[in-house]
């Protein structure tokens, strides 16, 4: 079901139109007997960011602003 739903909304879309895709997914999942979870929607959003980064040959952290070049770890 999820594969069919995502295919119907995503195939042929431009990944650079993330907001439009998000709105389409949100619209189509409302009222569905099999509503998508926020987790499923976030997987799609992450995949869109990954596609954009790959097409621009740029890491996603740079697309998002690239404030830090390291991440502190727990000690």
Secondary structure, 3 states (H helix, E strand, C coil): CHHHHHHHHHCCCCCCCHHHHHHHHHHHHCCCCCCCCHHHHHHHHHHHHHHHHHHHCCCHHHHCCCCCCCCCCCC
